[in-house]
C-alpha cells in the first residue's frame, strides 16, 4: 500500500478526503496514491454537481484533507 507523498500527509487507498472543486466542497474515496496527487472516486451526485463525465478525479496532495468516514 502506497502511503508516501512529499506533503507528509498520510493517506492510503480507501481513505476519504475532502477538497474544494469549482466552488463546491467535495468528498471522495482515494483509489490510487501517486507522488504528488491522488486519484479519487466520487459518488454519482457529486460527479453530476461538478459536471464531470465520470466519477474519477485527480487531486494534488496540497489541496485536500483526510476525513474520517
PDB file as gemmi writes it, atoms N, CA and C in Angstrom:
CRYST1    1.000    1.000    1.000  90.00  90.00  90.00 P 1                      
ATOM      1  N   UNK A   1       0.851  -1.181   0.000  1.00  0.00           N  
ATOM      2  CA  UNK A   1       0.000   0.000   0.000  1.00  0.00           C  
ATOM      3  C   UNK A   1       0.892   1.237   0.000  1.00  0.00           C  
ATOM      4  N   UNK A   2       0.660   2.135  -0.927  1.00  0.00           N  
ATOM      5  CA  UNK A   2       1.469   3.334  -1.045  1.00  0.00           C  
ATOM      6  C   UNK A   2       0.877   4.435  -0.176  1.00  0.00           C  
ATOM      7  N   UNK A   3       1.650   4.896   0.794  1.00  0.00           N  
ATOM      8  CA  UNK A   3       1.191   5.986   1.660  1.00  0.00           C  
ATOM      9  C   UNK A   3       2.181   7.137   1.668  1.00  0.00           C  
ATOM     10  N   UNK A   4       3.189   7.098   0.797  1.00  0.00           N  
ATOM     11  CA  UNK A   4       4.245   8.102   0.797  1.00  0.00           C  
ATOM     12  C   UNK A   4       3.900   9.236  -0.152  1.00  0.00           C  
ATOM     13  N   UNK A   5       4.032  10.471   0.323  1.00  0.00           N  
ATOM     14  CA  UNK A   5       3.910  11.619  -0.558  1.00  0.00           C  
ATOM     15  C   UNK A   5       4.701  12.773   0.027  1.00  0.00           C  
ATOM     16  N   UNK A   6       5.144  13.712  -0.800  1.00  0.00           N  
ATOM     17  CA  UNK A   6       6.039  14.769  -0.333  1.00  0.00           C  
ATOM     18  C   UNK A   6       5.416  15.777   0.605  1.00  0.00           C  
ATOM     19  N   UNK A   7       4.093  15.843   0.699  1.00  0.00           N  
ATOM     20  CA  UNK A   7       3.461  16.822   1.585  1.00  0.00           C  
ATOM     21  C   UNK A   7       3.382  16.323   3.023  1.00  0.00           C  
ATOM     22  N   UNK A   8       3.839  15.092   3.263  1.00  0.00           N  
ATOM     23  CA  UNK A   8       3.813  14.464   4.579  1.00  0.00           C  
ATOM     24  C   UNK A   8       2.411  14.136   5.073  1.00  0.00           C  
ATOM     25  N   UNK A   9       1.423  14.166   4.193  1.00  0.00           N  
ATOM     26  CA  UNK A   9       0.096  13.704   4.573  1.00  0.00           C  
ATOM     27  C   UNK A   9       0.120  12.192   4.509  1.00  0.00           C  
ATOM     28  N   UNK A  10      -0.433  11.561   5.480  1.00  0.00           N  
ATOM     29  CA  UNK A  10      -0.518  10.105   5.487  1.00  0.00           C  
ATOM     30  C   UNK A  10      -1.875   9.709   4.943  1.00  0.00           C  
ATOM     31  N   UNK A  11      -1.900   9.377   3.676  1.00  0.00           N  
ATOM     32  CA  UNK A  11      -3.137   8.975   3.020  1.00  0.00           C  
ATOM     33  C   UNK A  11      -2.888   7.621   2.358  1.00  0.00           C  
ATOM     34  N   UNK A  12      -3.912   6.796   2.343  1.00  0.00           N  
ATOM     35  CA  UNK A  12      -3.791   5.458   1.767  1.00  0.00           C  
ATOM     36  C   UNK A  12      -5.034   5.162   0.941  1.00  0.00           C  
ATOM     37  N   UNK A  13      -4.909   4.184   0.071  1.00  0.00           N  
ATOM     38  CA  UNK A  13      -6.051   3.737  -0.719  1.00  0.00           C  
ATOM     39  C   UNK A  13      -7.177   3.346   0.247  1.00  0.00           C  
ATOM     40  N   UNK A  14      -8.363   3.832  -0.030  1.00  0.00           N  
ATOM     41  CA  UNK A  14      -9.520   3.558   0.819  1.00  0.00           C  
ATOM     42  C   UNK A  14      -9.860   4.691   1.766  1.00  0.00           C  
ATOM     43  N   UNK A  15      -8.920   5.623   1.992  1.00  0.00           N  
ATOM     44  CA  UNK A  15      -9.198   6.784   2.850  1.00  0.00           C  
ATOM     45  C   UNK A  15     -10.169   7.726   2.149  1.00  0.00           C  
ATOM     46  N   UNK A  16     -10.913   8.488   2.944  1.00  0.00           N  
ATOM     47  CA  UNK A  16     -11.821   9.503   2.427  1.00  0.00           C  
ATOM     48  C   UNK A  16     -11.172  10.862   2.592  1.00  0.00           C  
ATOM     49  N   UNK A  17     -11.303  11.709   1.564  1.00  0.00           N  
ATOM     50  CA  UNK A  17     -10.746  13.057   1.616  1.00  0.00           C  
ATOM     51  C   UNK A  17     -11.811  14.072   1.231  1.00  0.00           C  
ATOM     52  N   UNK A  18     -11.590  15.322   1.662  1.00  0.00           N  
ATOM     53  CA  UNK A  18     -12.436  16.445   1.269  1.00  0.00           C  
ATOM     54  C   UNK A  18     -11.564  17.453   0.550  1.00  0.00           C  
ATOM     55  N   UNK A  19     -12.153  18.112  -0.459  1.00  0.00           N  
ATOM     56  CA  UNK A  19     -11.417  19.101  -1.233  1.00  0.00           C  
ATOM     57  C   UNK A  19     -12.408  20.066  -1.878  1.00  0.00           C  
ATOM     58  N   UNK A  20     -11.918  21.219  -2.291  1.00  0.00           N  
ATOM     59  CA  UNK A  20     -12.732  22.213  -2.977  1.00  0.00           C  
ATOM     60  C   UNK A  20     -12.575  22.025  -4.479  1.00  0.00           C  
ATOM     61  N   UNK A  21     -13.695  22.080  -5.208  1.00  0.00           N  
ATOM     62  CA  UNK A  21     -13.635  21.991  -6.658  1.00  0.00           C  
ATOM     63  C   UNK A  21     -14.784  22.801  -7.231  1.00  0.00           C  
ATOM     64  N   UNK A  22     -14.466  23.741  -8.093  1.00  0.00           N  
ATOM     65  CA  UNK A  22     -15.481  24.579  -8.761  1.00  0.00           C  
ATOM     66  C   UNK A  22     -16.422  25.248  -7.769  1.00  0.00           C  
ATOM     67  N   UNK A  23     -15.883  25.696  -6.640  1.00  0.00           N  
ATOM     68  CA  UNK A  23     -16.692  26.380  -5.638  1.00  0.00           C  
ATOM     69  C   UNK A  23     -17.522  25.473  -4.757  1.00  0.00           C  
ATOM     70  N   UNK A  24     -17.349  24.176  -4.862  1.00  0.00           N  
ATOM     71  CA  UNK A  24     -18.109  23.208  -4.074  1.00  0.00           C  
ATOM     72  C   UNK A  24     -17.167  22.387  -3.191  1.00  0.00           C  
ATOM     73  N   UNK A  25     -17.639  22.028  -2.026  1.00  0.00           N  
ATOM     74  CA  UNK A  25     -16.922  21.097  -1.156  1.00  0.00           C  
ATOM     75  C   UNK A  25     -17.237  19.691  -1.640  1.00  0.00           C  
ATOM     76  N   UNK A  26     -16.207  18.930  -1.966  1.00  0.00           N  
ATOM     77  CA  UNK A  26     -16.412  17.570  -2.466  1.00  0.00           C  
ATOM     78  C   UNK A  26     -15.729  16.575  -1.547  1.00  0.00           C  
ATOM     79  N   UNK A  27     -16.265  15.357  -1.523  1.00  0.00           N  
ATOM     80  CA  UNK A  27     -15.689  14.285  -0.723  1.00  0.00           C  
ATOM     81  C   UNK A  27     -15.616  13.046  -1.588  1.00  0.00           C  
ATOM     82  N   UNK A  28     -14.510  12.309  -1.459  1.00  0.00           N  
ATOM     83  CA  UNK A  28     -14.373  11.099  -2.246  1.00  0.00           C  
ATOM     84  C   UNK A  28     -13.413  10.122  -1.595  1.00  0.00           C  
ATOM     85  N   UNK A  29     -13.365   8.937  -2.181  1.00  0.00           N  
ATOM     86  CA  UNK A  29     -12.545   7.841  -1.671  1.00  0.00           C  
ATOM     87  C   UNK A  29     -11.285   7.707  -2.521  1.00  0.00           C  
ATOM     88  N   UNK A  30     -10.120   7.647  -1.872  1.00  0.00           N  
ATOM     89  CA  UNK A  30      -8.845   7.526  -2.566  1.00  0.00           C  
ATOM     90  C   UNK A  30      -8.743   6.136  -3.188  1.00  0.00           C  
ATOM     91  N   UNK A  31      -8.450   6.097  -4.506  1.00  0.00           N  
ATOM     92  CA  UNK A  31      -8.290   4.817  -5.192  1.00  0.00           C  
ATOM     93  C   UNK A  31      -6.847   4.567  -5.609  1.00  0.00           C  
ATOM     94  N   UNK A  32      -6.034   5.627  -5.735  1.00  0.00           N  
ATOM     95  CA  UNK A  32      -4.618   5.500  -6.076  1.00  0.00           C  
ATOM     96  C   UNK A  32      -3.854   6.645  -5.443  1.00  0.00           C  
ATOM     97  N   UNK A  33      -2.687   6.348  -4.883  1.00  0.00           N  
ATOM     98  CA  UNK A  33      -1.811   7.378  -4.323  1.00  0.00           C  
ATOM     99  C   UNK A  33      -0.595   7.477  -5.227  1.00  0.00           C  
ATOM    100  N   UNK A  34      -0.311   8.687  -5.693  1.00  0.00           N  
ATOM    101  CA  UNK A  34       0.867   8.942  -6.524  1.00  0.00           C  
ATOM    102  C   UNK A  34       1.779   9.912  -5.798  1.00  0.00           C  
ATOM    103  N   UNK A  35       2.905  10.245  -6.423  1.00  0.00           N  
ATOM    104  CA  UNK A  35       3.901  11.083  -5.763  1.00  0.00           C  
ATOM    105  C   UNK A  35       3.349  12.448  -5.362  1.00  0.00           C  
ATOM    106  N   UNK A  36       2.620  13.107  -6.245  1.00  0.00           N  
ATOM    107  CA  UNK A  36       2.124  14.443  -5.918  1.00  0.00           C  
ATOM    108  C   UNK A  36       0.606  14.562  -5.967  1.00  0.00           C  
ATOM    109  N   UNK A  37      -0.089  13.464  -6.270  1.00  0.00           N  
ATOM    110  CA  UNK A  37      -1.545  13.509  -6.390  1.00  0.00           C  
ATOM    111  C   UNK A  37      -2.175  12.217  -5.888  1.00  0.00           C  
ATOM    112  N   UNK A  38      -3.486  12.266  -5.758  1.00  0.00           N  
ATOM    113  CA  UNK A  38      -4.274  11.060  -5.507  1.00  0.00           C  
ATOM    114  C   UNK A  38      -5.391  11.015  -6.542  1.00  0.00           C  
ATOM    115  N   UNK A  39      -5.779   9.821  -6.931  1.00  0.00           N  
ATOM    116  CA  UNK A  39      -6.972   9.628  -7.747  1.00  0.00           C  
ATOM    117  C   UNK A  39      -8.106   9.329  -6.789  1.00  0.00           C  
ATOM    118  N   UNK A  40      -9.224  10.014  -6.994  1.00  0.00           N  
ATOM    119  CA  UNK A  40     -10.336   9.955  -6.059  1.00  0.00           C  
ATOM    120  C   UNK A  40     -11.602   9.534  -6.799  1.00  0.00           C  
ATOM    121  N   UNK A  41     -12.336   8.609  -6.187  1.00  0.00           N  
ATOM    122  CA  UNK A  41     -13.629   8.185  -6.716  1.00  0.00           C  
ATOM    123  C   UNK A  41     -14.722   8.981  -6.014  1.00  0.00           C  
ATOM    124  N   UNK A  42     -15.521   9.677  -6.808  1.00  0.00           N  
ATOM    125  CA  UNK A  42     -16.635  10.468  -6.281  1.00  0.00           C  
ATOM    126  C   UNK A  42     -17.929   9.684  -6.416  1.00  0.00           C  
ATOM    127  N   UNK A  43     -18.930  10.031  -5.584  1.00  0.00           N  
ATOM    128  CA  UNK A  43     -20.242   9.420  -5.781  1.00  0.00           C  
ATOM    129  C   UNK A  43     -20.924  10.101  -6.967  1.00  0.00           C  
ATOM    130  N   UNK A  44     -21.960   9.476  -7.510  1.00  0.00           N  
ATOM    131  CA  UNK A  44     -22.616   9.992  -8.723  1.00  0.00           C  
ATOM    132  C   UNK A  44     -23.209  11.391  -8.545  1.00  0.00           C  
ATOM    133  N   UNK A  45     -23.877  11.679  -7.407  1.00  0.00           N  
ATOM    134  CA  UNK A  45     -24.416  13.040  -7.245  1.00  0.00           C  
ATOM    135  C   UNK A  45     -23.317  14.122  -7.275  1.00  0.00           C  
ATOM    136  N   UNK A  46     -22.174  13.829  -6.664  1.00  0.00           N  
ATOM    137  CA  UNK A  46     -21.080  14.805  -6.675  1.00  0.00           C  
ATOM    138  C   UNK A  46     -20.519  14.958  -8.083  1.00  0.00           C  
ATOM    139  N   UNK A  47     -20.378  13.866  -8.805  1.00  0.00           N  
ATOM    140  CA  UNK A  47     -19.901  13.924 -10.193  1.00  0.00           C  
ATOM    141  C   UNK A  47     -20.817  14.785 -11.050  1.00  0.00           C  
ATOM    142  N   UNK A  48     -22.120  14.610 -10.875  1.00  0.00           N  
ATOM    143  CA  UNK A  48     -23.085  15.404 -11.647  1.00  0.00           C  
ATOM    144  C   UNK A  48     -23.049  16.871 -11.232  1.00  0.00           C  
ATOM    145  N   UNK A  49     -22.940  17.137  -9.935  1.00  0.00           N  
ATOM    146  CA  UNK A  49     -22.857  18.510  -9.445  1.00  0.00           C  
ATOM    147  C   UNK A  49     -21.659  19.228 -10.051  1.00  0.00           C  
ATOM    148  N   UNK A  50     -20.531  18.529 -10.148  1.00  0.00           N  
ATOM    149  CA  UNK A  50     -19.316  19.114 -10.703  1.00  0.00           C  
ATOM    150  C   UNK A  50     -19.274  19.049 -12.228  1.00  0.00           C  
ATOM    151  N   UNK A  51     -20.310  18.440 -12.833  1.00  0.00           N  
ATOM    152  CA  UNK A  51     -20.429  18.318 -14.286  1.00  0.00           C  
ATOM    153  C   UNK A  51     -19.290  17.511 -14.895  1.00  0.00           C  
ATOM    154  N   UNK A  52     -18.931  16.413 -14.219  1.00  0.00           N  
ATOM    155  CA  UNK A  52     -17.901  15.500 -14.719  1.00  0.00           C  
ATOM    156  C   UNK A  52     -18.557  14.402 -15.546  1.00  0.00           C  
ATOM    157  N   UNK A  53     -17.826  13.923 -16.536  1.00  0.00           N  
ATOM    158  CA  UNK A  53     -18.342  12.824 -17.361  1.00  0.00           C  
ATOM    159  C   UNK A  53     -18.194  11.479 -16.658  1.00  0.00           C  
ATOM    160  N   UNK A  54     -17.243  11.377 -15.732  1.00  0.00           N  
ATOM    161  CA  UNK A  54     -17.071  10.132 -14.972  1.00  0.00           C  
ATOM    162  C   UNK A  54     -16.904  10.474 -13.499  1.00  0.00           C  
ATOM    163  N   UNK A  55     -16.664   9.470 -12.672  1.00  0.00           N  
ATOM    164  CA  UNK A  55     -16.624   9.709 -11.228  1.00  0.00           C  
ATOM    165  C   UNK A  55     -15.213   9.630 -10.645  1.00  0.00           C  
ATOM    166  N   UNK A  56     -14.175   9.754 -11.478  1.00  0.00           N  
ATOM    167  CA  UNK A  56     -12.795   9.747 -11.003  1.00  0.00           C  
ATOM    168  C   UNK A  56     -12.175  11.109 -11.278  1.00  0.00           C  
ATOM    169  N   UNK A  57     -11.457  11.655 -10.292  1.00  0.00           N  
ATOM    170  CA  UNK A  57     -10.756  12.921 -10.481  1.00  0.00           C  
ATOM    171  C   UNK A  57      -9.396  12.851  -9.797  1.00  0.00           C  
ATOM    172  N   UNK A  58      -8.519  13.776 -10.157  1.00  0.00           N  
ATOM    173  CA  UNK A  58      -7.174  13.862  -9.601  1.00  0.00           C  
ATOM    174  C   UNK A  58      -7.116  15.063  -8.664  1.00  0.00           C  
ATOM    175  N   UNK A  59      -6.519  14.870  -7.478  1.00  0.00           N  
ATOM    176  CA  UNK A  59      -6.394  15.953  -6.502  1.00  0.00           C  
ATOM    177  C   UNK A  59      -4.942  16.005  -6.028  1.00  0.00           C  
ATOM    178  N   UNK A  60      -4.348  17.192  -6.064  1.00  0.00           N  
ATOM    179  CA  UNK A  60      -2.993  17.383  -5.578  1.00  0.00           C  
ATOM    180  C   UNK A  60      -2.964  17.221  -4.063  1.00  0.00           C  
ATOM    181  N   UNK A  61      -1.853  16.696  -3.543  1.00  0.00           N  
ATOM    182  CA  UNK A  61      -1.738  16.494  -2.092  1.00  0.00           C  
ATOM    183  C   UNK A  61      -1.928  17.793  -1.297  1.00  0.00           C  
ATOM    184  N   UNK A  62      -1.633  18.929  -1.898  1.00  0.00           N  
ATOM    185  CA  UNK A  62      -1.769  20.210  -1.204  1.00  0.00           C  
ATOM    186  C   UNK A  62      -3.220  20.655  -1.078  1.00  0.00           C  
ATOM    187  N   UNK A  63      -4.126  19.995  -1.803  1.00  0.00           N  
ATOM    188  CA  UNK A  63      -5.481  20.515  -1.926  1.00  0.00           C  
ATOM    189  C   UNK A  63      -6.574  19.686  -1.271  1.00  0.00           C  
ATOM    190  N   UNK A  64      -6.247  18.841  -0.316  1.00  0.00           N  
ATOM    191  CA  UNK A  64      -7.281  18.047   0.352  1.00  0.00           C  
ATOM    192  C   UNK A  64      -6.962  17.872   1.815  1.00  0.00           C  
ATOM    193  N   UNK A  65      -7.954  17.421   2.549  1.00  0.00           N  
ATOM    194  CA  UNK A  65      -7.747  17.000   3.938  1.00  0.00           C  
ATOM    195  C   UNK A  65      -8.386  15.632   4.110  1.00  0.00           C  
ATOM    196  N   UNK A  66      -7.753  14.806   4.921  1.00  0.00           N  
ATOM    197  CA  UNK A  66      -8.244  13.456   5.193  1.00  0.00           C  
ATOM    198  C   UNK A  66      -9.372  13.555   6.213  1.00  0.00           C  
ATOM    199  N   UNK A  67     -10.460  12.834   5.972  1.00  0.00           N  
ATOM    200  CA  UNK A  67     -11.604  12.848   6.886  1.00  0.00           C  
ATOM    201  C   UNK A  67     -11.885  11.421   7.355  1.00  0.00           C  
ATOM    202  N   UNK A  68     -12.540  11.320   8.482  1.00  0.00           N  
ATOM    203  CA  UNK A  68     -12.974  10.010   8.988  1.00  0.00           C  
ATOM    204  C   UNK A  68     -14.315   9.682   8.368  1.00  0.00           C  
ATOM    205  N   UNK A  69     -14.426   8.509   7.835  1.00  0.00           N  
ATOM    206  CA  UNK A  69     -15.686   8.109   7.209  1.00  0.00           C  
ATOM    207  C   UNK A  69     -16.289   6.955   7.957  1.00  0.00           C  
TER     208      UNK A  69                                                      
END                                                                             
